[in-house]
Amino acid sequence: MANSDDPRLQGLADLIDGKGHGRYGLHDVTQRQHALQAAWQAEREGCSSSLIAAALLHDIGHMMKHPGVRFVTLEKMTADFRKRFPRKAAAKGKKGK
């Protein structure tokens, strides 16, 4: 994936490139391929950039697995995601953020 000046975006790209090589369920595609297919389909359907990004990232939690742990709560996964990809200071003050 392309390099980004935003370290959060680069971190997501690195995560997808680095951890997305695992097989997606019982399908003959990797998690990375599945993410890209979902984003491509949203783009092809004329969806907004936000929805395309959501399609790309909809299974990102599968790539944030915790070694030796079989089940991770949504709360733990969310906390780990926020630590790894914190909001920019400017975005924190916006309403609804």
MMTF fields as JSON, N, C-alpha, C and O atoms, coordinates in Angstrom:
{
  "mmtfVersion": "1.0.0",
  "mmtfProducer": "UNKNOWN",
  "numBonds": 387,
  "numAtoms": 388,
  "numGroups": 97,
  "numChains": 1,
  "numModels": 1,
  "chainsPerModel": [1],
  "groupsPerChain": [97],
  "chainIdList": ["A"],
  "bondAtomList": [4, 2, 8, 6, 12, 10, 16, 14, 20, 18, 24, 22, 28, 26, 32, 30, 36, 34, 40, 38, 44, 42, 48, 46, 52, 50, 56, 54, 60, 58, 64, 62, 68, 66, 72, 70, 76, 74, 80, 78, 84, 82, 88, 86, 92, 90, 96, 94, 100, 98, 104, 102, 108, 106, 112, 110, 116, 114, 120, 118, 124, 122, 128, 126, 132, 130, 136, 134, 140, 138, 144, 142, 148, 146, 152, 150, 156, 154, 160, 158, 164, 162, 168, 166, 172, 170, 176, 174, 180, 178, 184, 182, 188, 186, 192, 190, 196, 194, 200, 198, 204, 202, 208, 206, 212, 210, 216, 214, 220, 218, 224, 222, 228, 226, 232, 230, 236, 234, 240, 238, 244, 242, 248, 246, 252, 250, 256, 254, 260, 258, 264, 262, 268, 266, 272, 270, 276, 274, 280, 278, 284, 282, 288, 286, 292, 290, 296, 294, 300, 298, 304, 302, 308, 306, 312, 310, 316, 314, 320, 318, 324, 322, 328, 326, 332, 330, 336, 334, 340, 338, 344, 342, 348, 346, 352, 350, 356, 354, 360, 358, 364, 362, 368, 366, 372, 370, 376, 374, 380, 378, 384, 382],
  "bondOrderList": [1, 1, 1, 1, 1, 1, 1, 1, 1, 1, 1, 1, 1, 1, 1, 1, 1, 1, 1, 1, 1, 1, 1, 1, 1, 1, 1, 1, 1, 1, 1, 1, 1, 1, 1, 1, 1, 1, 1, 1, 1, 1, 1, 1, 1, 1, 1, 1, 1, 1, 1, 1, 1, 1, 1, 1, 1, 1, 1, 1, 1, 1, 1, 1, 1, 1, 1, 1, 1, 1, 1, 1, 1, 1, 1, 1, 1, 1, 1, 1, 1, 1, 1, 1, 1, 1, 1, 1, 1, 1, 1, 1, 1, 1, 1, 1],
  "groupList": [{"groupName": "MET", "atomNameList": ["N", "CA", "C", "O"], "elementList": ["N", "C", "C", "O"], "formalChargeList": [0, 0, 0, 0], "bondAtomList": [1, 0, 2, 1, 3, 2], "bondOrderList": [1, 1, 2], "singleLetterCode": "M", "chemCompType": "L-PEPTIDE LINKING"}, {"groupName": "ALA", "atomNameList": ["N", "CA", "C", "O"], "elementList": ["N", "C", "C", "O"], "formalChargeList": [0, 0, 0, 0], "bondAtomList": [1, 0, 2, 1, 3, 2], "bondOrderList": [1, 1, 2], "singleLetterCode": "A", "chemCompType": "L-PEPTIDE LINKING"}, {"groupName": "ASN", "atomNameList": ["N", "CA", "C", "O"], "elementList": ["N", "C", "C", "O"], "formalChargeList": [0, 0, 0, 0], "bondAtomList": [1, 0, 2, 1, 3, 2], "bondOrderList": [1, 1, 2], "singleLetterCode": "N", "chemCompType": "L-PEPTIDE LINKING"}, {"groupName": "SER", "atomNameList": ["N", "CA", "C", "O"], "elementList": ["N", "C", "C", "O"], "formalChargeList": [0, 0, 0, 0], "bondAtomList": [1, 0, 2, 1, 3, 2], "bondOrderList": [1, 1, 2], "singleLetterCode": "S", "chemCompType": "L-PEPTIDE LINKING"}, {"groupName": "ASP", "atomNameList": ["N", "CA", "C", "O"], "elementList": ["N", "C", "C", "O"], "formalChargeList": [0, 0, 0, 0], "bondAtomList": [1, 0, 2, 1, 3, 2], "bondOrderList": [1, 1, 2], "singleLetterCode": "D", "chemCompType": "L-PEPTIDE LINKING"}, {"groupName": "PRO", "atomNameList": ["N", "CA", "C", "O"], "elementList": ["N", "C", "C", "O"], "formalChargeList": [0, 0, 0, 0], "bondAtomList": [1, 0, 2, 1, 3, 2], "bondOrderList": [1, 1, 2], "singleLetterCode": "P", "chemCompType": "L-PEPTIDE LINKING"}, {"groupName": "ARG", "atomNameList": ["N", "CA", "C", "O"], "elementList": ["N", "C", "C", "O"], "formalChargeList": [0, 0, 0, 0], "bondAtomList": [1, 0, 2, 1, 3, 2], "bondOrderList": [1, 1, 2], "singleLetterCode": "R", "chemCompType": "L-PEPTIDE LINKING"}, {"groupName": "LEU", "atomNameList": ["N", "CA", "C", "O"], "elementList": ["N", "C", "C", "O"], "formalChargeList": [0, 0, 0, 0], "bondAtomList": [1, 0, 2, 1, 3, 2], "bondOrderList": [1, 1, 2], "singleLetterCode": "L", "chemCompType": "L-PEPTIDE LINKING"}, {"groupName": "GLN", "atomNameList": ["N", "CA", "C", "O"], "elementList": ["N", "C", "C", "O"], "formalChargeList": [0, 0, 0, 0], "bondAtomList": [1, 0, 2, 1, 3, 2], "bondOrderList": [1, 1, 2], "singleLetterCode": "Q", "chemCompType": "L-PEPTIDE LINKING"}, {"groupName": "GLY", "atomNameList": ["N", "CA", "C", "O"], "elementList": ["N", "C", "C", "O"], "formalChargeList": [0, 0, 0, 0], "bondAtomList": [1, 0, 2, 1, 3, 2], "bondOrderList": [1, 1, 2], "singleLetterCode": "G", "chemCompType": "PEPTIDE LINKING"}, {"groupName": "ILE", "atomNameList": ["N", "CA", "C", "O"], "elementList": ["N", "C", "C", "O"], "formalChargeList": [0, 0, 0, 0], "bondAtomList": [1, 0, 2, 1, 3, 2], "bondOrderList": [1, 1, 2], "singleLetterCode": "I", "chemCompType": "L-PEPTIDE LINKING"}, {"groupName": "LYS", "atomNameList": ["N", "CA", "C", "O"], "elementList": ["N", "C", "C", "O"], "formalChargeList": [0, 0, 0, 0], "bondAtomList": [1, 0, 2, 1, 3, 2], "bondOrderList": [1, 1, 2], "singleLetterCode": "K", "chemCompType": "L-PEPTIDE LINKING"}, {"groupName": "HIS", "atomNameList": ["N", "CA", "C", "O"], "elementList": ["N", "C", "C", "O"], "formalChargeList": [0, 0, 0, 0], "bondAtomList": [1, 0, 2, 1, 3, 2], "bondOrderList": [1, 1, 2], "singleLetterCode": "H", "chemCompType": "L-PEPTIDE LINKING"}, {"groupName": "TYR", "atomNameList": ["N", "CA", "C", "O"], "elementList": ["N", "C", "C", "O"], "formalChargeList": [0, 0, 0, 0], "bondAtomList": [1, 0, 2, 1, 3, 2], "bondOrderList": [1, 1, 2], "singleLetterCode": "Y", "chemCompType": "L-PEPTIDE LINKING"}, {"groupName": "VAL", "atomNameList": ["N", "CA", "C", "O"], "elementList": ["N", "C", "C", "O"], "formalChargeList": [0, 0, 0, 0], "bondAtomList": [1, 0, 2, 1, 3, 2], "bondOrderList": [1, 1, 2], "singleLetterCode": "V", "chemCompType": "L-PEPTIDE LINKING"}, {"groupName": "THR", "atomNameList": ["N", "CA", "C", "O"], "elementList": ["N", "C", "C", "O"], "formalChargeList": [0, 0, 0, 0], "bondAtomList": [1, 0, 2, 1, 3, 2], "bondOrderList": [1, 1, 2], "singleLetterCode": "T", "chemCompType": "L-PEPTIDE LINKING"}, {"groupName": "TRP", "atomNameList": ["N", "CA", "C", "O"], "elementList": ["N", "C", "C", "O"], "formalChargeList": [0, 0, 0, 0], "bondAtomList": [1, 0, 2, 1, 3, 2], "bondOrderList": [1, 1, 2], "singleLetterCode": "W", "chemCompType": "L-PEPTIDE LINKING"}, {"groupName": "GLU", "atomNameList": ["N", "CA", "C", "O"], "elementList": ["N", "C", "C", "O"], "formalChargeList": [0, 0, 0, 0], "bondAtomList": [1, 0, 2, 1, 3, 2], "bondOrderList": [1, 1, 2], "singleLetterCode": "E", "chemCompType": "L-PEPTIDE LINKING"}, {"groupName": "CYS", "atomNameList": ["N", "CA", "C", "O"], "elementList": ["N", "C", "C", "O"], "formalChargeList": [0, 0, 0, 0], "bondAtomList": [1, 0, 2, 1, 3, 2], "bondOrderList": [1, 1, 2], "singleLetterCode": "C", "chemCompType": "L-PEPTIDE LINKING"}, {"groupName": "PHE", "atomNameList": ["N", "CA", "C", "O"], "elementList": ["N", "C", "C", "O"], "formalChargeList": [0, 0, 0, 0], "bondAtomList": [1, 0, 2, 1, 3, 2], "bondOrderList": [1, 1, 2], "singleLetterCode": "F", "chemCompType": "L-PEPTIDE LINKING"}],
  "groupTypeList": [0, 1, 2, 3, 4, 4, 5, 6, 7, 8, 9, 7, 1, 4, 7, 10, 4, 9, 11, 9, 12, 9, 6, 13, 9, 7, 12, 4, 14, 15, 8, 6, 8, 12, 1, 7, 8, 1, 1, 16, 8, 1, 17, 6, 17, 9, 18, 3, 3, 3, 7, 10, 1, 1, 1, 7, 7, 12, 4, 10, 9, 12, 0, 0, 11, 12, 5, 9, 14, 6, 19, 14, 15, 7, 17, 11, 0, 15, 1, 4, 19, 6, 11, 6, 19, 5, 6, 11, 1, 1, 1, 11, 9, 11, 11, 9, 11],
  "groupIdList": [1, 2, 3, 4, 5, 6, 7, 8, 9, 10, 11, 12, 13, 14, 15, 16, 17, 18, 19, 20, 21, 22, 23, 24, 25, 26, 27, 28, 29, 30, 31, 32, 33, 34, 35, 36, 37, 38, 39, 40, 41, 42, 43, 44, 45, 46, 47, 48, 49, 50, 51, 52, 53, 54, 55, 56, 57, 58, 59, 60, 61, 62, 63, 64, 65, 66, 67, 68, 69, 70, 71, 72, 73, 74, 75, 76, 77, 78, 79, 80, 81, 82, 83, 84, 85, 86, 87, 88, 89, 90, 91, 92, 93, 94, 95, 96, 97],
  "secStructList": [7, 7, 7, 7, 1, 1, 2, 2, 2, 2, 2, 2, 2, 2, 2, 2, 2, 2, 2, 6, 6, 1, 5, 7, 6, 6, 1, 1, 1, 5, 2, 2, 2, 2, 2, 2, 2, 2, 2, 2, 2, 2, 2, 2, 6, 6, 7, 7, 2, 2, 2, 2, 2, 2, 2, 2, 2, 6, 6, 4, 4, 4, 4, 4, 7, 7, 6, 6, 7, 1, 7, 7, 7, 2, 2, 2, 2, 2, 2, 2, 2, 2, 2, 2, 1, 7, 7, 7, 2, 2, 2, 2, 6, 1, 6, 6, 7],
  "xCoordList": [0.847, 0.0, 0.889, 2.058, 0.321, 1.086, 1.475, 0.796, 2.593, 3.032, 2.163, 1.626, 2.024, 1.191, 1.964, 2.798, 1.672, 2.265, 1.604, 2.185, 0.409, -0.313, 0.118, -0.126, 0.754, 1.246, 0.135, 0.371, -1.065, -2.182, -2.547, -2.762, -2.618, -2.934, -1.828, -2.086, -0.583, 0.54, 0.51, 0.824, 0.13, 0.019, -1.038, -0.827, -2.173, -3.217, -2.739, -2.967, -2.077, -1.543, -0.526, -0.527, 0.339, 1.337, 0.671, 1.101, -0.386, -1.104, -1.733, -1.62, -2.395, -3.03, -1.978, -2.159, -0.888, 0.171, 0.891, 1.233, 1.122, 1.894, 1.11, 1.635, -0.14, -0.941, -2.044, -2.723, -2.228, -3.326, -3.048, -3.852, -1.929, -1.566, -2.295, -2.286, -2.935, -3.66, -4.899, -5.503, -5.25, -6.413, -7.682, -7.809, -8.612, -9.882, -10.877, -11.469, -11.055, -11.984, -11.645, -10.494, -12.65, -12.46, -12.341, -12.382, -12.193, -12.134, -10.714, -9.747, -10.605, -9.303, -8.705, -8.056, -8.928, -8.346, -7.744, -8.124, -6.807, -6.234, -7.121, -8.02, -6.861, -7.599, -7.357, -8.267, -6.131, -5.801, -6.595, -7.173, -6.62, -7.378, -8.855, -9.501, -9.394, -10.8, -11.087, -12.092, -10.205, -10.379, -10.363, -11.199, -9.407, -9.312, -10.505, -10.98, -10.988, -12.163, -13.389, -14.168, -13.553, -14.697, -14.634, -15.642, -13.449, -13.283, -13.501, -14.138, -12.979, -13.146, -14.619, -15.092, -15.339, -16.768, -17.527, -18.403, -17.199, -17.855, -17.546, -18.423, -16.287, -15.901, -16.641, -17.123, -16.72, -17.397, -18.883, -19.476, -19.467, -20.887, -21.121, -22.264, -20.047, -20.185, -20.379, -20.925, -19.936, -20.094, -19.155, -18.187, -19.469, -18.632, -17.271, -17.1, -16.313, -14.973, -15.019, -14.239, -15.925, -16.056, -16.525, -16.029, -17.465, -17.969, -16.928, -16.832, -16.161, -15.072, -14.044, -13.574, -13.701, -12.755, -13.334, -12.617, -14.631, -15.273, -15.236, -15.006, -15.459, -15.401, -13.992, -13.826, -12.985, -11.595, -11.274, -10.572, -11.784, -11.395, -12.398, -12.219, -13.442, -14.513, -14.067, -14.721, -13.01, -12.518, -11.141, -10.414, -10.781, -9.435, -9.116, -7.959, -10.135, -9.925, -9.331, -8.612, -9.628, -9.057, -7.537, -6.84, -7.035, -5.595, -4.905, -3.682, -5.679, -5.122, -5.226, -5.454, -5.062, -5.185, -4.125, -3.034, -4.473, -3.587, -3.019, -3.783, -1.699, -1.089, -1.497, -1.472, -1.867, -2.202, -3.585, -3.96, -4.348, -5.677, -6.703, -6.638, -7.64, -8.628, -9.762, -10.27, -10.163, -11.282, -10.891, -10.383, -11.123, -10.836, -12.138, -12.845, -12.455, -13.694, -13.588, -12.492, -14.722, -14.763, -14.138, -13.46, -14.365, -13.799, -12.278, -11.64, -11.683, -10.226, -9.681, -8.673, -10.354, -9.903, -9.98, -9.075, -11.064, -11.227, -10.152, -9.577, -9.875, -8.837, -7.473, -6.708, -7.168, -5.896, -5.808, -4.755, -6.916, -6.945, -6.715, -5.951, -7.372, -7.22, -5.81, -5.311, -5.171, -3.772, -2.867, -1.972, -3.117, -2.26, -2.508, -1.586, -3.757, -4.129, -4.887, -6.087, -4.197, -4.888, -5.383, -4.835, -6.437, -6.97, -5.979, -5.176, -6.036, -5.218, -5.812, -7.023, -4.974, -5.42, -6.496, -7.447, -6.377, -7.342, -8.715, -9.725, -8.771, -10.054, -10.779, -11.999, -10.074, -10.687, -11.728, -12.707, -11.545, -12.456, -13.706, -14.628, -13.769, -14.928, -16.123, -15.983, -17.29, -18.53, -18.734, -18.563, -19.105, -19.371, -18.138, -18.243, -16.986, -15.742, -15.305, -14.281],
  "yCoordList": [-1.182, 0.0, 1.24, 1.185, 2.34, 3.585, 4.134, 3.908, 4.864, 5.518, 6.73, 7.333, 7.088, 8.219, 9.099, 8.62, 10.403, 11.325, 11.2, 11.61, 10.646, 10.453, 9.108, 8.063, 9.124, 7.863, 6.867, 5.659, 7.356, 6.428, 5.675, 4.463, 6.385, 5.724, 4.766, 3.661, 5.208, 4.322, 3.091, 1.986, 3.279, 2.146, 1.151, -0.06, 1.656, 0.766, 0.027, -1.175, 0.741, 0.099, -0.974, -2.065, -0.661, -1.638, -2.853, -3.986, -2.611, -3.71, -4.623, -5.846, -4.028, -4.827, -5.576, -6.753, -4.906, -5.567, -6.629, -7.693, -6.339, -7.259, -8.429, -9.539, -8.199, -9.25, -9.789, -10.75, -9.178, -9.57, -10.769, -11.098, -11.428, -12.578, -13.851, -14.846, -13.804, -14.991, -15.249, -14.331, -16.482, -16.891, -16.312, -16.259, -15.884, -15.337, -16.481, -16.929, -16.942, -18.044, -19.263, -19.697, -19.807, -20.99, -20.626, -21.497, -19.341, -18.874, -18.942, -19.046, -18.882, -18.944, -17.561, -17.318, -16.666, -15.326, -15.015, -15.607, -14.082, -13.645, -12.559, -12.04, -12.229, -11.145, -9.826, -9.008, -9.626, -8.41, -8.356, -7.323, -9.472, -9.517, -9.259, -8.54, -9.837, -9.648, -8.173, -7.629, -7.532, -6.115, -5.268, -4.383, -5.549, -4.794, -5.055, -4.143, -6.297, -6.615, -5.851, -5.326, -5.794, -5.084, -3.597, -2.999, -3.005, -1.579, -1.342, -0.365, -2.223, -2.091, -2.171, -1.41, -3.095, -3.236, -1.968, -1.511, -1.402, -0.163, 0.977, 1.77, 1.047, 2.084, 1.894, 2.857, 0.673, 0.346, 0.71, 1.074, 0.601, 0.925, 2.425, 2.861, 3.218, 4.664, 5.167, 6.25, 4.391, 4.773, 5.931, 6.208, 6.593, 7.697, 7.179, 5.984, 8.08, 7.684, 7.114, 6.222, 7.62, 7.085, 5.637, 4.809, 5.334, 3.967, 3.04, 1.872, 3.546, 2.754, 2.414, 1.28, 3.413, 3.171, 2.172, 1.303, 2.291, 1.341, -0.074, -1.035, -0.201, -1.51, -2.099, -3.289, -1.256, -1.705, -2.195, -3.192, -1.5, -1.769, -2.616, -2.811, -3.121, -3.776, -5.001, -5.347, -5.651, -6.823, -6.585, -7.541, -5.338, -5.02, -5.744, -6.061, -6.0, -6.711, -8.098, -8.583, -8.742, -10.068, -9.995, -10.983, -8.84, -8.675, -8.192, -8.059, -7.929, -7.459, -8.552, -8.263, -9.794, -10.918, -10.847, -10.311, -11.391, -11.419, -12.826, -13.774, -12.988, -14.323, -15.065, -14.504, -16.318, -17.163, -16.917, -17.568, -16.0, -15.69, -16.11, -15.702, -16.929, -17.441, -16.446, -16.338, -15.72, -14.788, -13.455, -13.403, -12.384, -11.035, -10.252, -10.268, -9.572, -8.799, -7.594, -7.137, -7.102, -5.915, -4.728, -3.905, -4.643, -3.549, -3.585, -2.544, -4.77, -4.913, -4.584, -3.889, -5.088, -4.832, -3.332, -2.777, -2.687, -1.253, -0.464, 0.466, -0.819, -0.12, -0.288, 0.671, -1.485, -1.734, -0.941, -0.396, -0.879, -0.133, 1.352, 2.002, 1.891, 3.318, 3.653, 4.746, 2.735, 2.957, 2.99, 3.827, 2.076, 1.958, 3.071, 3.504, 3.533, 4.555, 5.694, 5.856, 6.484, 7.57, 8.65, 8.862, 9.327, 10.451, 11.586, 11.726, 12.396, 13.602, 14.576, 14.572, 15.412, 16.388, 17.301, 17.626, 17.725, 18.633, 17.998, 18.694, 16.699, 16.019, 15.794, 15.625, 15.787, 15.499, 16.538, 16.195, 17.789, 18.832, 18.93, 19.66, 18.217, 18.279, 17.599, 16.598, 18.149, 17.588, 16.175, 15.917, 15.254, 13.891, 13.031, 11.885, 13.54, 12.765, 12.271, 11.597],
  "zCoordList": [0.0, 0.0, 0.0, 0.38, -0.426, -0.544, 0.816, 1.818, 0.828, 2.055, 2.318, 1.389, 3.599, 3.991, 4.954, 5.722, 4.902, 5.872, 7.236, 8.241, 7.288, 8.552, 9.142, 8.538, 10.312, 10.877, 11.188, 11.187, 11.453, 11.708, 10.44, 10.475, 9.324, 8.056, 7.652, 7.176, 7.851, 7.536, 8.436, 7.992, 9.703, 10.62, 10.178, 10.251, 9.719, 9.203, 7.959, 7.824, 7.052, 5.845, 6.222, 5.651, 7.182, 7.63, 8.262, 8.048, 9.046, 9.684, 8.635, 8.721, 7.647, 6.591, 5.775, 5.461, 5.434, 4.665, 5.485, 4.968, 6.766, 7.601, 8.157, 8.246, 8.535, 9.173, 8.28, 8.641, 7.119, 6.246, 5.373, 4.5, 5.59, 4.753, 5.158, 4.433, 6.34, 6.799, 5.96, 5.405, 5.887, 5.102, 5.717, 6.94, 4.886, 5.35, 5.495, 4.513, 6.713, 6.967, 6.14, 6.09, 5.497, 4.656, 3.185, 2.316, 2.912, 1.529, 0.978, 1.732, -0.33, -0.99, -1.221, -2.239, -0.277, -0.328, 1.039, 2.049, 1.053, 2.324, 2.928, 2.268, 4.171, 4.818, 4.088, 3.951, 3.624, 2.872, 1.568, 1.23, 0.836, -0.41, -0.154, -0.917, 0.91, 1.251, 1.548, 1.09, 2.312, 2.631, 1.362, 1.183, 0.489, -0.757, -1.674, -2.351, -1.697, -2.506, -2.007, -2.802, -0.692, -0.121, -0.466, -0.841, -0.338, -0.663, -2.162, -2.554, -2.978, -4.423, -4.807, -5.652, -4.182, -4.477, -4.068, -4.802, -2.914, -2.473, -3.441, -3.784, -3.877, -4.831, -6.158, -6.755, -6.597, -7.856, -7.818, -8.834, -6.624, -6.447, -6.28, -6.143, -6.291, -6.176, -4.758, -4.551, -3.784, -2.384, -2.03, -2.737, -0.921, -0.443, 0.002, 0.244, 0.106, 0.559, 1.972, 2.305, 2.805, 4.171, 4.149, 4.914, 3.287, 3.2, 2.571, 2.948, 1.63, 1.047, 2.123, 2.21, 2.943, 4.049, 5.041, 5.536, 5.335, 6.252, 5.682, 6.416, 4.383, 3.741, 3.849, 4.12, 3.634, 3.733, 5.144, 5.314, 6.143, 7.53, 8.307, 9.509, 7.664, 8.406, 9.202, 10.186, 8.826, 9.552, 10.179, 10.448, 10.411, 10.901, 12.214, 12.488, 13.011, 14.278, 14.103, 14.976, 12.972, 12.704, 12.565, 12.796, 12.191, 12.006, 13.272, 13.302, 14.314, 15.586, 16.644, 17.819, 16.232, 17.153, 18.239, 18.044, 19.361, 20.514, 20.658, 20.838, 20.583, 20.658, 21.929, 23.024, 21.768, 22.909, 23.491, 24.466, 22.925, 23.438, 22.389, 21.229, 22.824, 21.873, 21.641, 20.524, 22.679, 22.558, 23.163, 24.283, 22.435, 22.91, 22.87, 21.862, 23.952, 23.985, 23.052, 22.727, 22.637, 21.8, 22.527, 21.913, 23.826, 24.609, 24.588, 24.43, 24.746, 24.726, 23.34, 23.21, 22.305, 20.947, 20.63, 20.006, 21.063, 20.829, 21.557, 20.99, 22.795, 23.562, 22.898, 22.804, 22.444, 21.761, 20.464, 20.134, 19.728, 18.467, 18.735, 18.02, 19.761, 20.069, 20.543, 20.272, 21.238, 21.648, 20.417, 20.305, 19.517, 18.336, 17.326, 16.635, 17.24, 16.264, 16.945, 16.724, 17.772, 18.486, 17.543, 16.462, 17.983, 17.201, 17.199, 18.121, 16.16, 16.123, 17.119, 17.343, 17.723, 18.701, 18.138, 18.848, 16.883, 16.264, 16.14, 16.236, 15.929, 15.744, 17.061, 17.059, 18.18, 19.463, 19.864, 20.528, 19.481, 19.879, 19.041, 19.405, 17.927, 17.036, 17.676, 18.38, 17.426, 17.96, 17.428, 16.236, 18.335, 17.932, 17.783, 17.346, 18.129, 17.993, 19.342, 19.45]
}
